[in-house]
Amino acid sequence: MRKFLHLSLPILASVLLSFLLLFPSSGSALEDEVFIEINKSTNRLTIFLNDIPVYVFPVATGKNKSLTPEGEFTIVTRIEKPWYLPKNVPGGSPKNPLGTRWLGLNVPGTGGYKYGIHGTNNPASIGHHVSQGCIRMQNKDIEWLYRNIPLGTRVVIKSNAPPHKQK
């Protein structure tokens, strides 16, 4: 039973989120709001539906605190098979450090092309502080996000330090 729940809960959350994105309620007092929260301290990306967490993914964030920007942003670009321009690695290449998808964020002055949520060619990096500022995901996870999260989705990036023990 436990294995069934472990497998079925993510599927149920995915179906529910997809249904709500495809058929949003109209005219209701409470509009369904989907947003993403990225916690740099825990390296977790959480999808919220009306302030309820419905899906959590492990991610990799910046090597140090200042590399991944904090604040409230919006997804403004969506790219399938993004090119990695610094080393001219074509989209779709297994050597591409951006993986299979790119969701660009409107960090001021970047146009959605400098900071984003993307895949990786280094799955072992997920869960660690290793990036130059972007949010890395497993390719299967960014592909799910790409299919289910539209342009204009709000993204909150924050850093929550673990609680300090009082002396």
N, CA and C atoms as a LAMMPS dump frame, in Angstrom:
ITEM: TIMESTEP
0
ITEM: NUMBER OF ATOMS
501
ITEM: BOX BOUNDS ff ff ff
-5.0000000000000000e+02 5.0000000000000000e+02
-5.0000000000000000e+02 5.0000000000000000e+02
-5.0000000000000000e+02 5.0000000000000000e+02
ITEM: ATOMS id mol type element x y z
1 1 1 N 0.827 -1.195 0
2 1 2 C 0 0 0
3 1 3 C 0.872 1.26 0
4 2 1 N 1.946 1.23 0.797
5 2 2 C 2.82 2.398 0.881
6 2 3 C 3.459 2.704 -0.473
7 3 1 N 3.894 1.645 -1.19
8 3 2 C 4.49 1.834 -2.509
9 3 3 C 3.457 2.406 -3.477
10 4 1 N 2.219 1.922 -3.383
11 4 2 C 1.145 2.433 -4.235
12 4 3 C 0.94 3.925 -3.988
13 5 1 N 0.892 4.327 -2.721
14 5 2 C 0.714 5.747 -2.403
15 5 3 C 1.903 6.56 -2.884
16 6 1 N 3.104 6.022 -2.721
17 6 2 C 4.309 6.731 -3.165
18 6 3 C 4.261 6.993 -4.665
19 7 1 N 3.761 6.037 -5.424
20 7 2 C 3.685 6.191 -6.877
21 7 3 C 2.466 6.983 -7.312
22 8 1 N 1.348 6.831 -6.606
23 8 2 C 0.107 7.449 -7.073
24 8 3 C -0.039 8.912 -6.661
25 9 1 N 0.527 9.334 -5.558
26 9 2 C 0.38 10.731 -5.137
27 9 3 C 0.988 11.706 -6.136
28 10 1 N 2.215 11.464 -6.641
29 10 2 C 2.742 12.384 -7.664
30 10 3 C 1.896 12.388 -8.935
31 11 1 N 1.385 11.231 -9.315
32 11 2 C 0.541 11.159 -10.513
33 11 3 C -0.745 11.936 -10.284
34 12 1 N -1.36 11.755 -9.122
35 12 2 C -2.588 12.478 -8.796
36 12 3 C -2.349 13.985 -8.777
37 13 1 N -1.258 14.418 -8.167
38 13 2 C -0.946 15.855 -8.133
39 13 3 C -0.732 16.39 -9.54
40 14 1 N -0.052 15.621 -10.381
41 14 2 C 0.191 16.041 -11.762
42 14 3 C -1.111 16.168 -12.536
43 15 1 N -1.991 15.186 -12.393
44 15 2 C -3.284 15.224 -13.089
45 15 3 C -4.108 16.405 -12.599
46 16 1 N -4.155 16.617 -11.291
47 16 2 C -4.924 17.734 -10.731
48 16 3 C -4.387 19.071 -11.22
49 17 1 N -3.084 19.263 -11.178
50 17 2 C -2.492 20.519 -11.627
51 17 3 C -2.74 20.726 -13.113
52 18 1 N -2.56 19.686 -13.917
53 18 2 C -2.805 19.797 -15.363
54 18 3 C -4.256 20.141 -15.64
55 19 1 N -5.174 19.505 -14.928
56 19 2 C -6.597 19.771 -15.11
57 19 3 C -6.925 21.225 -14.775
58 20 1 N -6.383 21.701 -13.667
59 20 2 C -6.674 23.078 -13.26
60 20 3 C -6.062 24.097 -14.21
61 21 1 N -4.905 23.782 -14.791
62 21 2 C -4.299 24.698 -15.758
63 21 3 C -5.055 24.691 -17.081
64 22 1 N -5.575 23.53 -17.478
65 22 2 C -6.322 23.435 -18.736
66 22 3 C -7.74 23.976 -18.616
67 23 1 N -8.357 23.77 -17.461
68 23 2 C -9.74 24.183 -17.254
69 23 3 C -9.85 25.049 -16.006
70 24 1 N -9.319 26.26 -16.058
71 24 2 C -9.362 27.114 -14.866
72 24 3 C -10.792 27.504 -14.533
73 25 1 N -11.04 27.668 -13.246
74 25 2 C -12.377 28.1 -12.845
75 25 3 C -12.564 29.545 -13.265
76 26 1 N -13.76 29.86 -13.688
77 26 2 C -14.02 31.241 -14.096
78 26 3 C -15.211 31.761 -13.318
79 27 1 N -15.099 32.993 -12.916
80 27 2 C -16.191 33.627 -12.209
81 27 3 C -16.28 33.249 -10.749
82 28 1 N -15.371 32.455 -10.244
83 28 2 C -15.435 32.101 -8.839
84 28 3 C -14.778 33.198 -8.016
85 29 1 N -15.156 33.243 -6.759
86 29 2 C -14.594 34.263 -5.877
87 29 3 C -13.098 34.031 -5.681
88 30 1 N -12.696 32.775 -5.676
89 30 2 C -11.291 32.446 -5.48
90 30 3 C -10.736 31.875 -6.774
91 31 1 N -9.871 32.617 -7.431
92 31 2 C -9.227 32.121 -8.648
93 31 3 C -8.085 31.199 -8.236
94 32 1 N -7.931 30.11 -8.958
95 32 2 C -6.838 29.188 -8.672
96 32 3 C -5.521 29.852 -9.044
97 33 1 N -4.593 29.869 -8.097
98 33 2 C -3.28 30.436 -8.378
99 33 3 C -2.229 29.352 -8.237
100 34 1 N -1.474 29.17 -9.303
101 34 2 C -0.335 28.263 -9.283
102 34 3 C 0.915 29.125 -9.244
103 35 1 N 1.814 28.829 -8.318
104 35 2 C 3.098 29.52 -8.312
105 35 3 C 4.178 28.557 -7.854
106 36 1 N 5.406 28.947 -8.133
107 36 2 C 6.57 28.124 -7.807
108 36 3 C 7.379 28.836 -6.738
109 37 1 N 7.834 28.07 -5.758
110 37 2 C 8.745 28.602 -4.747
111 37 3 C 10.024 27.771 -4.786
112 38 1 N 11.152 28.453 -4.832
113 38 2 C 12.451 27.787 -4.817
114 38 3 C 13.152 28.189 -3.53
115 39 1 N 13.496 27.198 -2.728
116 39 2 C 14.194 27.438 -1.474
117 39 3 C 15.666 27.077 -1.681
118 40 1 N 16.512 28.095 -1.65
119 40 2 C 17.944 27.894 -1.886
120 40 3 C 18.614 27.119 -0.755
121 41 1 N 18.11 27.233 0.454
122 41 2 C 18.727 26.53 1.582
123 41 3 C 18.51 25.026 1.505
124 42 1 N 17.307 24.627 1.088
125 42 2 C 16.978 23.198 1.034
126 42 3 C 17.132 22.609 -0.363
127 43 1 N 17.392 23.464 -1.357
128 43 2 C 17.462 23.025 -2.754
129 43 3 C 16.201 22.252 -3.143
130 44 1 N 15.061 22.898 -2.903
131 44 2 C 13.762 22.324 -3.248
132 44 3 C 12.959 23.335 -4.049
133 45 1 N 12.295 22.841 -5.094
134 45 2 C 11.345 23.626 -5.876
135 45 3 C 9.975 23.056 -5.555
136 46 1 N 9.075 23.916 -5.066
137 46 2 C 7.735 23.481 -4.689
138 46 3 C 6.719 24.189 -5.559
139 47 1 N 5.769 23.43 -6.07
140 47 2 C 4.655 24.01 -6.818
141 47 3 C 3.484 24.117 -5.859
142 48 1 N 2.924 25.326 -5.78
143 48 2 C 1.785 25.588 -4.914
144 48 3 C 0.539 25.815 -5.749
145 49 1 N -0.57 25.323 -5.266
146 49 2 C -1.88 25.599 -5.839
147 49 3 C -2.706 26.204 -4.721
148 50 1 N -3.068 27.491 -4.87
149 50 2 C -3.813 28.206 -3.827
150 50 3 C -3.14 28.057 -2.461
151 51 1 N -1.836 28.292 -2.433
152 51 2 C -1.018 28.252 -1.22
153 51 3 C -0.867 26.866 -0.599
154 52 1 N -1.254 25.824 -1.319
155 52 2 C -1.084 24.457 -0.837
156 52 3 C 0.008 23.793 -1.679
157 53 1 N 1.06 23.266 -1.034
158 53 2 C 2.106 22.597 -1.817
159 53 3 C 1.561 21.308 -2.428
160 54 1 N 1.706 21.177 -3.756
161 54 2 C 1.187 19.987 -4.429
162 54 3 C 2.281 19.14 -5.07
163 55 1 N 3.457 19.69 -5.238
164 55 2 C 4.542 18.934 -5.854
165 55 3 C 5.871 19.523 -5.406
166 56 1 N 6.848 18.664 -5.124
167 56 2 C 8.176 19.11 -4.686
168 56 3 C 9.235 18.381 -5.515
169 57 1 N 10.206 19.152 -6.005
170 57 2 C 11.302 18.596 -6.796
171 57 3 C 12.636 18.988 -6.169
172 58 1 N 13.628 18.105 -6.186
173 58 2 C 14.98 18.508 -5.786
174 58 3 C 15.609 19.328 -6.912
175 59 1 N 16.41 20.313 -6.541
176 59 2 C 17.085 21.169 -7.52
177 59 3 C 18.516 21.439 -7.062
178 60 1 N 19.283 22.064 -7.938
179 60 2 C 20.601 22.594 -7.576
180 60 3 C 20.518 24.107 -7.738
181 61 1 N 21.164 24.843 -6.841
182 61 2 C 21.179 26.308 -6.912
183 61 3 C 22.63 26.791 -6.874
184 62 1 N 22.811 28.107 -6.761
185 62 2 C 24.124 28.733 -6.858
186 62 3 C 25.165 28.225 -5.878
187 63 1 N 26.424 28.26 -6.338
188 63 2 C 27.569 27.833 -5.524
189 63 3 C 27.671 28.625 -4.229
190 64 1 N 27.27 29.883 -4.28
191 64 2 C 27.236 30.687 -3.061
192 64 3 C 25.908 31.434 -3.003
193 65 1 N 25.626 32.065 -1.865
194 65 2 C 24.325 32.701 -1.639
195 65 3 C 23.973 33.77 -2.658
196 66 1 N 24.975 34.472 -3.165
197 66 2 C 24.676 35.614 -4.032
198 66 3 C 24.445 35.235 -5.494
199 67 1 N 24.792 34.026 -5.909
200 67 2 C 24.688 33.682 -7.329
201 67 3 C 23.249 33.508 -7.816
202 68 1 N 22.406 32.85 -7.042
203 68 2 C 20.999 32.69 -7.428
204 68 3 C 20.224 33.862 -6.839
205 69 1 N 19.626 34.697 -7.697
206 69 2 C 18.93 35.884 -7.186
207 69 3 C 17.706 35.502 -6.358
208 70 1 N 17.417 36.327 -5.357
209 70 2 C 16.225 36.121 -4.535
210 70 3 C 15.197 37.178 -4.877
211 71 1 N 13.933 36.821 -4.712
212 71 2 C 12.844 37.751 -4.965
213 71 3 C 11.702 37.069 -5.681
214 72 1 N 10.822 37.905 -6.222
215 72 2 C 9.659 37.406 -6.954
216 72 3 C 9.844 37.698 -8.435
217 73 1 N 9.74 36.665 -9.247
218 73 2 C 9.962 36.765 -10.683
219 73 3 C 8.809 36.1 -11.424
220 74 1 N 8.894 36.131 -12.744
221 74 2 C 7.885 35.515 -13.602
222 74 3 C 8.598 34.726 -14.689
223 75 1 N 8.001 33.612 -15.099
224 75 2 C 8.54 32.862 -16.237
225 75 3 C 8.186 33.626 -17.502
226 76 1 N 9.213 34.06 -18.246
227 76 2 C 8.986 34.887 -19.441
228 76 3 C 9.499 34.247 -20.73
229 77 1 N 10.292 33.187 -20.631
230 77 2 C 10.736 32.48 -21.836
231 77 3 C 10.639 30.98 -21.595
232 78 1 N 10.346 30.274 -22.675
233 78 2 C 10.286 28.804 -22.65
234 78 3 C 11.035 28.313 -23.882
235 79 1 N 12.081 27.512 -23.661
236 79 2 C 12.888 27.044 -24.786
237 79 3 C 13.076 25.532 -24.679
238 80 1 N 12.73 24.844 -25.755
239 80 2 C 12.969 23.415 -25.855
240 80 3 C 14.335 23.217 -26.511
241 81 1 N 15.143 22.348 -25.95
242 81 2 C 16.507 22.093 -26.437
243 81 3 C 17.324 23.388 -26.547
244 82 1 N 17.539 24.069 -25.409
245 82 2 C 18.287 25.341 -25.441
246 82 3 C 19.756 25.14 -25.802
247 83 1 N 20.31 26.117 -26.498
248 83 2 C 21.748 26.138 -26.795
249 83 3 C 22.479 26.678 -25.58
250 84 1 N 23.682 26.176 -25.333
251 84 2 C 24.547 26.718 -24.299
252 84 3 C 25.591 27.569 -25.002
253 85 1 N 25.342 28.875 -25.042
254 85 2 C 26.161 29.78 -25.844
255 85 3 C 27.606 29.957 -25.37
256 86 1 N 27.892 30.003 -24.047
257 86 2 C 29.292 30.223 -23.661
258 86 3 C 30.273 29.221 -24.28
259 87 1 N 29.824 27.995 -24.496
260 87 2 C 30.721 26.993 -25.102
261 87 3 C 30.165 26.48 -26.425
262 88 1 N 29.144 27.168 -26.95
263 88 2 C 28.531 26.843 -28.235
264 88 3 C 28.121 25.366 -28.335
265 89 1 N 27.435 24.888 -27.283
266 89 2 C 26.943 23.508 -27.271
267 89 3 C 25.504 23.533 -27.777
268 90 1 N 25.211 22.808 -28.863
269 90 2 C 23.868 22.864 -29.433
270 90 3 C 22.809 22.248 -28.526
271 91 1 N 21.577 22.739 -28.688
272 91 2 C 20.456 22.155 -27.975
273 91 3 C 20.28 20.707 -28.386
274 92 1 N 19.93 19.877 -27.423
275 92 2 C 19.743 18.464 -27.706
276 92 3 C 20.997 17.627 -27.531
277 93 1 N 22.149 18.276 -27.404
278 93 2 C 23.395 17.534 -27.212
279 93 3 C 23.451 16.98 -25.787
280 94 1 N 23.89 15.728 -25.61
281 94 2 C 24.031 15.194 -24.256
282 94 3 C 25.099 15.927 -23.442
283 95 1 N 25.942 16.721 -24.097
284 95 2 C 26.968 17.505 -23.402
285 95 3 C 26.447 18.864 -22.939
286 96 1 N 25.209 19.195 -23.275
287 96 2 C 24.659 20.511 -22.961
288 96 3 C 24.335 20.62 -21.473
289 97 1 N 24.989 21.539 -20.745
290 97 2 C 24.736 21.675 -19.312
291 97 3 C 23.351 22.233 -18.982
292 98 1 N 22.629 22.76 -19.992
293 98 2 C 21.274 23.268 -19.745
294 98 3 C 20.22 22.173 -19.862
295 99 1 N 20.617 20.986 -20.241
296 99 2 C 19.662 19.897 -20.349
297 99 3 C 18.698 20.091 -21.502
298 100 1 N 17.465 19.643 -21.304
299 100 2 C 16.496 19.58 -22.399
300 100 3 C 15.512 20.74 -22.465
301 101 1 N 15.379 21.518 -21.403
302 101 2 C 14.386 22.607 -21.389
303 101 3 C 14.924 23.792 -20.591
304 102 1 N 14.383 24.978 -20.916
305 102 2 C 14.733 26.238 -20.24
306 102 3 C 13.454 27.013 -19.968
307 103 1 N 13.258 27.415 -18.73
308 103 2 C 12.19 28.342 -18.343
309 103 3 C 12.884 29.577 -17.79
310 104 1 N 12.892 30.663 -18.575
311 104 2 C 13.633 31.861 -18.211
312 104 3 C 12.858 32.773 -17.283
313 105 1 N 13.569 33.387 -16.355
314 105 2 C 12.97 34.279 -15.358
315 105 3 C 13.28 35.732 -15.682
316 106 1 N 12.347 36.604 -15.361
317 106 2 C 12.502 38.03 -15.664
318 106 3 C 13.312 38.768 -14.596
319 107 1 N 14.462 38.239 -14.268
320 107 2 C 15.377 38.947 -13.369
321 107 3 C 15.753 40.242 -14.09
322 108 1 N 15.658 41.406 -13.418
323 108 2 C 15.888 42.685 -14.099
324 108 3 C 17.18 42.709 -14.922
325 109 1 N 17.042 43.208 -16.142
326 109 2 C 18.177 43.376 -17.038
327 109 3 C 18.606 42.128 -17.791
328 110 1 N 17.821 41.033 -17.702
329 110 2 C 18.261 39.784 -18.333
330 110 3 C 17.362 39.311 -19.47
331 111 1 N 16.148 39.791 -19.548
332 111 2 C 15.238 39.381 -20.616
333 111 3 C 14.817 37.924 -20.567
334 112 1 N 15.071 37.245 -19.474
335 112 2 C 14.688 35.844 -19.362
336 112 3 C 15.687 34.875 -19.959
337 113 1 N 16.899 35.377 -20.248
338 113 2 C 17.899 34.523 -20.894
339 113 3 C 19.155 34.292 -20.059
340 114 1 N 19.26 34.905 -18.887
341 114 2 C 20.446 34.695 -18.049
342 114 3 C 20.157 33.761 -16.881
343 115 1 N 19.023 33.959 -16.219
344 115 2 C 18.644 33.126 -15.081
345 115 3 C 17.395 32.346 -15.447
346 116 1 N 17.43 31.063 -15.134
347 116 2 C 16.27 30.247 -15.45
348 116 3 C 16.265 28.945 -14.678
349 117 1 N 15.199 28.214 -14.907
350 117 2 C 15.05 26.86 -14.39
351 117 3 C 15.308 25.963 -15.594
352 118 1 N 16.254 25.052 -15.475
353 118 2 C 16.605 24.237 -16.642
354 118 3 C 17.033 22.839 -16.222
355 119 1 N 17.222 21.991 -17.217
356 119 2 C 17.698 20.636 -16.978
357 119 3 C 19.198 20.617 -16.746
358 120 1 N 19.792 19.441 -16.885
359 120 2 C 21.223 19.312 -16.633
360 120 3 C 21.8 18.113 -17.384
361 121 1 N 23.088 18.159 -17.616
362 121 2 C 23.799 16.987 -18.13
363 121 3 C 24.576 16.308 -16.999
364 122 1 N 24.351 16.788 -15.77
365 122 2 C 25.049 16.258 -14.598
366 122 3 C 24.028 15.965 -13.496
367 123 1 N 23.286 14.866 -13.604
368 123 2 C 22.239 14.57 -12.627
369 123 3 C 22.737 14.487 -11.183
370 124 1 N 23.998 14.14 -10.977
371 124 2 C 24.538 14.036 -9.617
372 124 3 C 24.629 15.393 -8.927
373 125 1 N 24.533 16.489 -9.687
374 125 2 C 24.623 17.828 -9.09
375 125 3 C 23.331 18.249 -8.391
376 126 1 N 22.237 17.579 -8.695
377 126 2 C 20.946 17.966 -8.13
378 126 3 C 20.964 17.736 -6.62
379 127 1 N 20.465 18.742 -5.893
380 127 2 C 20.463 18.69 -4.435
381 127 3 C 21.638 19.429 -3.814
382 128 1 N 22.504 19.994 -4.658
383 128 2 C 23.712 20.663 -4.164
384 128 3 C 23.757 22.125 -4.617
385 129 1 N 24.642 22.883 -4.004
386 129 2 C 24.873 24.286 -4.366
387 129 3 C 26.063 24.324 -5.322
388 130 1 N 25.787 24.246 -6.621
389 130 2 C 26.867 24.091 -7.6
390 130 3 C 26.724 24.969 -8.84
391 131 1 N 25.6 25.644 -9.018
392 131 2 C 25.364 26.352 -10.284
393 131 3 C 25.972 27.755 -10.275
394 132 1 N 25.949 28.373 -11.438
395 132 2 C 26.391 29.763 -11.579
396 132 3 C 25.246 30.736 -11.294
397 133 1 N 24.112 30.236 -10.832
398 133 2 C 22.985 31.091 -10.469
399 133 3 C 21.639 30.558 -10.903
400 134 1 N 21.625 29.691 -11.9
401 134 2 C 20.359 29.113 -12.359
402 134 3 C 19.886 28.02 -11.403
403 135 1 N 18.677 27.559 -11.655
404 135 2 C 18.094 26.462 -10.902
405 135 3 C 18.104 25.244 -11.813
406 136 1 N 18.859 24.228 -11.439
407 136 2 C 18.962 22.998 -12.232
408 136 3 C 17.98 21.957 -11.714
409 137 1 N 17.422 21.2 -12.652
410 137 2 C 16.536 20.09 -12.306
411 137 3 C 16.948 18.854 -13.106
412 138 1 N 16.516 17.702 -12.655
413 138 2 C 16.641 16.504 -13.483
414 138 3 C 15.894 16.77 -14.785
415 139 1 N 16.361 16.239 -15.9
416 139 2 C 15.697 16.487 -17.179
417 139 3 C 14.244 16.03 -17.175
418 140 1 N 13.945 14.889 -16.563
419 140 2 C 12.558 14.427 -16.522
420 140 3 C 11.681 15.408 -15.738
421 141 1 N 12.236 16.04 -14.713
422 141 2 C 11.468 16.993 -13.908
423 141 3 C 11.236 18.302 -14.656
424 142 1 N 12.257 18.834 -15.337
425 142 2 C 12.055 20.079 -16.085
426 142 3 C 11.116 19.838 -17.261
427 143 1 N 11.146 18.651 -17.839
428 143 2 C 10.216 18.35 -18.929
429 143 3 C 8.776 18.334 -18.421
430 144 1 N 8.56 17.808 -17.216
431 144 2 C 7.227 17.847 -16.616
432 144 3 C 6.817 19.299 -16.367
433 145 1 N 7.722 20.081 -15.787
434 145 2 C 7.435 21.488 -15.511
435 145 3 C 7.117 22.229 -16.803
436 146 1 N 7.894 21.993 -17.836
437 146 2 C 7.71 22.641 -19.135
438 146 3 C 6.324 22.338 -19.709
439 147 1 N 5.872 21.103 -19.552
440 147 2 C 4.545 20.72 -20.063
441 147 3 C 3.407 21.324 -19.251
442 148 1 N 3.621 21.546 -17.969
443 148 2 C 2.519 21.883 -17.076
444 148 3 C 2.486 23.309 -16.548
445 149 1 N 3.565 24.054 -16.682
446 149 2 C 3.628 25.402 -16.118
447 149 3 C 3.728 26.42 -17.253
448 150 1 N 2.767 27.347 -17.351
449 150 2 C 2.751 28.287 -18.481
450 150 3 C 3.624 29.524 -18.257
451 151 1 N 3.849 30.238 -19.361
452 151 2 C 4.454 31.571 -19.266
453 151 3 C 3.619 32.406 -18.309
454 152 1 N 4.268 33.316 -17.617
455 152 2 C 3.553 34.195 -16.697
456 152 3 C 3.422 33.645 -15.292
457 153 1 N 3.85 32.41 -15.068
458 153 2 C 3.767 31.826 -13.728
459 153 3 C 4.734 32.547 -12.794
460 154 1 N 4.243 32.861 -11.608
461 154 2 C 5.047 33.54 -10.59
462 154 3 C 6.034 32.553 -9.977
463 155 1 N 7.271 33.028 -9.775
464 155 2 C 8.329 32.218 -9.164
465 155 3 C 8.938 33.028 -8.027
466 156 1 N 8.916 32.473 -6.83
467 156 2 C 9.506 33.119 -5.66
468 156 3 C 10.77 32.343 -5.299
469 157 1 N 11.894 33.06 -5.253
470 157 2 C 13.16 32.434 -4.856
471 157 3 C 13.559 33.033 -3.521
472 158 1 N 13.788 32.152 -2.543
473 158 2 C 14.131 32.631 -1.204
474 158 3 C 15.165 31.715 -0.579
475 159 1 N 15.673 32.169 0.538
476 159 2 C 16.65 31.394 1.284
477 159 3 C 16.169 31.319 2.72
478 160 1 N 15.867 30.131 3.155
479 160 2 C 15.439 29.937 4.537
480 160 3 C 16.526 29.206 5.282
481 161 1 N 17.183 29.903 6.188
482 161 2 C 18.197 29.248 7.002
483 161 3 C 17.488 28.373 8.028
484 162 1 N 18.102 27.269 8.426
485 162 2 C 17.481 26.453 9.471
486 162 3 C 17.351 27.269 10.749
487 163 1 N 16.335 26.969 11.56
488 163 2 C 16.155 27.748 12.788
489 163 3 C 17.368 27.634 13.709
490 164 1 N 17.715 28.755 14.31
491 164 2 C 18.844 28.774 15.249
492 164 3 C 18.345 28.337 16.622
493 165 1 N 19.167 27.555 17.295
494 165 2 C 18.802 27.131 18.644
495 165 3 C 19.058 28.278 19.607
496 166 1 N 18.095 28.511 20.472
497 166 2 C 18.24 29.559 21.481
498 166 3 C 19.145 29.054 22.595
499 167 1 N 20.011 29.934 23.081
500 167 2 C 20.91 29.546 24.182
501 167 3 C 20.285 29.868 25.5
